[in-house]
Amino acid sequence: MKDWLRSGLVYGGILYIFTIMLLPLMSGEKLSFFKIIMGIPLWIITGIALGYIFKRKKPVKKSRKKKQPTAQK
């Protein structure tokens, strides 16, 4: 499995648990079966998309080479 895909699925899983399970429980809402089932594909797709976006947005490392003085004639 590719790194970006695995990290996207983990990220989507964490967000799924947080938004579908924990937040409603903390606010006193009951968990609905429909919401739990419909959240799974939604957060899988969202996690994969975020993993892909994060893969493409890696910062470019700039090398810090010292400039050598140019010889004057």
N, C-alpha and C positions, 0 to 999 in steps of 0.2 A: 504494500500500500504506500502511496506517495505521502511524503511528509505534510504537504499542504492539505491533502484530503483528510488525513488522520487528525490534524490539528483543527480543521474545520468541523469535523464530526464531534470532536470533544467539546469545542466551543459551542456548537449547536446544542449538544446534550446538556451542558451546564446552563445555558440560557433557557432551555426547555424546562428543566427542573425548577429553576428560579422563578420563571414567569408563569408557568402553568400550575405548579404545585405549591411552592413556598409563599409567594405573594398572596394568593387567594386564602391560604390557610392563616396567614398572619392577619389579614383583614377580616377574618371571620366568615368568609364565604364558603359555601359547600362546593366540593369538586364535582363537576359534571362529567359524565362519561363522554359526551360528545366533544367537549373541550379537550379532554385528555387525548382522545383518538385523533382529532383534527390537528392537534398541536405537533404530533410526531412528524408527519411529512413536511409541515411548514418549517419546523426548526431543523430538519435534516437538510432541506434545500437552502435555508438561510445560512446554516453552518458551512455547507460546501461553498456557497457563494462567497462568504467572508474569508474562508481559507484561501480561495483562489485570488481574491482581491489582495489579501495580505501577502501572498506569494509574489504577486506582480509589483507590489509597492515596496520591495526591499530597498533600503537606502544604498546608494552607491558609495563605496568607500573611496575616498580621495587619498591618493598617496601624497605624503608630505616629503617631497624630495627637496633638498636644499639647492637653491640656484647656485650654480658655479659662476664665479665672476668671469665675465667675458674679457678676453685679452684685447687690450687696446693697441692699435698700431701707431 
